[in-house]
């Protein structure tokens, strides 16, 4: 059942990101179960953000390079938001 616990932890982290971006005026879409490169796409009238959420683990250098290589629209952003155990604020890295 370790897989289910990891899924729940990741799901909660994604919901937190959606809630926080929503409070800042963004609309959000979660790509549940897609195993795509980004977990959440957030947008408002002036910004488009592609978000990879990590709930504990790090991205490997190869995974990071894949995210960097994915074409996105001009002026959009690609973020990795990483939640660490027992740390209140997540790490945010722009790719």
C-alpha positions, 0 to 999 in steps of 0.5 A: 500500500505504499503506492497509495500513500505516495499518491495521496501525498502527491494529490494533496500537494497538487490540490494545495498548489491549485488552491494557492494559485486560485487565491491569486486569481488563476484558473487551474487544470490538473492533469490527473493520471496522465503521467505527462510532464506537468501536473497543473496548468494555471492561467489568468488574463496575463500569464500561463504557468506549467507546473510540475509538483513534487511531494518529497522526491527530486527530479533527476537531471534527465527529467529536468532536461526533458522539462526544459526541452518541452516547447511552451508558448512565449512568455509562459513559465515552467515551474517545479514546486517541491514540498518537503516533509516538515517544511511549511513552504515549498521550494519553487524553481523556474525551469 
